[in-house]
Amino acid sequence: MENPILEAKKELIQWIKEMDELEDIVELLEIKNRKKSVYQVVEPQTEYAV
């Protein structure tokens, strides 16, 4: 039995490959960029006493 997440990713990849509407592609890129910014890890700014 195949992983359902992997199957969904394969389906999305195929769908994106067949896309030819610029507006749809731009919208997907905006979603990707929003998600990317959510997952970026900010390093803590730890101060050390010397």
TIRO-2110 file (N, C-alpha, C; in Angstrom, 1 decimal):
// TIRO-2110
0.8, -1.2, 0.0, N, 1, A
0.0, 0.0, 0.0, CA, 1, A
0.9, 1.2, 0.0, C, 1, A
0.6, 2.2, -0.9, N, 2, A
1.4, 3.3, -1.0, CA, 2, A
1.0, 4.4, 0.0, C, 2, A
1.9, 5.3, 0.3, N, 3, A
1.7, 6.4, 1.3, CA, 3, A
0.7, 7.4, 0.6, C, 3, A
-0.4, 7.7, 1.3, N, 4, A
-1.3, 8.7, 0.8, CA, 4, A
-0.8, 10.1, 0.5, C, 4, A
0.2, 10.5, 1.3, N, 5, A
0.8, 11.8, 1.1, CA, 5, A
1.6, 11.8, -0.2, C, 5, A
2.4, 10.7, -0.4, N, 6, A
3.2, 10.5, -1.6, CA, 6, A
2.2, 10.5, -2.8, C, 6, A
1.1, 9.8, -2.7, N, 7, A
0.2, 9.8, -3.9, CA, 7, A
-0.4, 11.2, -4.2, C, 7, A
-0.7, 11.9, -3.1, N, 8, A
-1.2, 13.3, -3.3, CA, 8, A
-0.2, 14.2, -3.9, C, 8, A
1.1, 14.1, -3.5, N, 9, A
2.2, 14.8, -4.1, CA, 9, A
2.3, 14.5, -5.6, C, 9, A
2.3, 13.2, -5.9, N, 10, A
2.4, 12.8, -7.3, CA, 10, A
1.3, 13.4, -8.2, C, 10, A
0.1, 13.4, -7.6, N, 11, A
-1.0, 14.0, -8.3, CA, 11, A
-0.9, 15.5, -8.5, C, 11, A
-0.4, 16.2, -7.5, N, 12, A
-0.2, 17.6, -7.6, CA, 12, A
0.9, 17.9, -8.6, C, 12, A
2.0, 17.2, -8.6, N, 13, A
3.1, 17.4, -9.5, CA, 13, A
2.6, 17.3, -10.9, C, 13, A
1.8, 16.2, -11.2, N, 14, A
1.3, 16.0, -12.6, CA, 14, A
0.4, 17.2, -13.0, C, 14, A
-0.4, 17.6, -12.1, N, 15, A
-1.4, 18.7, -12.3, CA, 15, A
-0.6, 20.0, -12.7, C, 15, A
0.4, 20.2, -11.9, N, 16, A
1.3, 21.4, -12.1, CA, 16, A
2.0, 21.4, -13.4, C, 16, A
2.5, 20.2, -13.8, N, 17, A
3.2, 20.0, -15.1, CA, 17, A
2.3, 20.4, -16.2, C, 17, A
1.0, 20.1, -16.1, N, 18, A
0.1, 20.3, -17.2, CA, 18, A
-0.5, 21.7, -17.2, C, 18, A
-0.2, 22.5, -16.2, N, 19, A
-0.7, 23.9, -16.0, CA, 19, A
-0.2, 24.8, -17.1, C, 19, A
-1.0, 25.6, -17.7, N, 20, A
-0.5, 26.6, -18.6, CA, 20, A
-1.1, 28.0, -18.4, C, 20, A
-1.8, 28.2, -17.3, N, 21, A
-2.4, 29.5, -17.0, CA, 21, A
-1.4, 30.2, -16.0, C, 21, A
-0.9, 31.3, -16.5, N, 22, A
0.1, 32.1, -15.7, CA, 22, A
-0.6, 32.5, -14.3, C, 22, A
-1.8, 32.9, -14.3, N, 23, A
-2.5, 33.4, -13.1, CA, 23, A
-2.5, 32.2, -12.1, C, 23, A
-2.8, 31.0, -12.5, N, 24, A
-2.8, 29.9, -11.6, CA, 24, A
-1.4, 29.6, -11.0, C, 24, A
-0.4, 29.6, -11.9, N, 25, A
0.9, 29.4, -11.5, CA, 25, A
1.4, 30.4, -10.5, C, 25, A
1.1, 31.7, -10.7, N, 26, A
1.4, 32.8, -9.8, CA, 26, A
0.7, 32.5, -8.4, C, 26, A
-0.5, 32.1, -8.5, N, 27, A
-1.2, 31.9, -7.2, CA, 27, A
-0.6, 30.7, -6.4, C, 27, A
-0.1, 29.7, -7.1, N, 28, A
0.6, 28.6, -6.4, CA, 28, A
1.9, 29.1, -5.8, C, 28, A
2.6, 29.9, -6.6, N, 29, A
3.9, 30.5, -6.0, CA, 29, A
3.6, 31.3, -4.8, C, 29, A
2.5, 32.1, -4.8, N, 30, A
2.2, 32.9, -3.6, CA, 30, A
1.9, 32.0, -2.4, C, 30, A
1.2, 30.9, -2.6, N, 31, A
0.9, 30.0, -1.6, CA, 31, A
2.2, 29.4, -1.0, C, 31, A
3.1, 29.0, -1.9, N, 32, A
4.3, 28.4, -1.6, CA, 32, A
5.2, 29.4, -0.7, C, 32, A
5.2, 30.6, -1.2, N, 33, A
6.0, 31.6, -0.4, CA, 33, A
5.4, 31.9, 0.9, C, 33, A
4.1, 31.9, 1.0, N, 34, A
3.5, 32.1, 2.4, CA, 34, A
3.8, 31.0, 3.3, C, 34, A
3.7, 29.8, 2.8, N, 35, A
4.0, 28.6, 3.6, CA, 35, A
5.5, 28.6, 4.0, C, 35, A
6.4, 28.9, 3.1, N, 36, A
7.8, 29.0, 3.3, CA, 36, A
8.1, 29.9, 4.4, C, 36, A
7.5, 31.1, 4.4, N, 37, A
7.8, 32.1, 5.5, CA, 37, A
7.3, 31.6, 6.8, C, 37, A
6.2, 30.8, 6.9, N, 38, A
5.7, 30.3, 8.1, CA, 38, A
6.7, 29.3, 8.7, C, 38, A
7.4, 28.5, 7.9, N, 39, A
8.2, 27.4, 8.4, CA, 39, A
9.7, 27.9, 8.6, C, 39, A
10.0, 29.1, 8.2, N, 40, A
11.4, 29.6, 8.5, CA, 40, A
11.6, 29.7, 10.0, C, 40, A
12.7, 29.2, 10.4, N, 41, A
13.1, 29.2, 11.8, CA, 41, A
13.9, 30.4, 12.1, C, 41, A
13.5, 31.1, 13.1, N, 42, A
14.3, 32.3, 13.5, CA, 42, A
15.2, 31.9, 14.6, C, 42, A
16.5, 32.1, 14.4, N, 43, A
17.4, 31.8, 15.5, CA, 43, A
17.3, 32.7, 16.7, C, 43, A
17.3, 32.1, 17.9, N, 44, A
17.1, 33.0, 19.0, CA, 44, A
18.3, 33.9, 19.2, C, 44, A
18.1, 35.1, 19.6, N, 45, A
19.2, 36.1, 19.8, CA, 45, A
19.6, 36.0, 21.3, C, 45, A
20.4, 35.0, 21.6, N, 46, A
20.8, 34.8, 23.0, CA, 46, A
22.0, 35.7, 23.3, C, 46, A
21.9, 36.4, 24.4, N, 47, A
23.0, 37.3, 24.9, CA, 47, A
23.8, 36.6, 26.0, C, 47, A
25.0, 36.7, 25.9, N, 48, A
25.9, 36.1, 26.9, CA, 48, A
26.6, 37.1, 27.7, C, 48, A
26.6, 37.0, 29.0, N, 49, A
27.4, 37.9, 29.8, CA, 49, A
28.9, 37.5, 29.8, C, 49, A
29.7, 38.5, 29.6, N, 50, A
31.1, 38.3, 29.5, CA, 50, A
31.8, 38.8, 30.8, C, 50, A
END
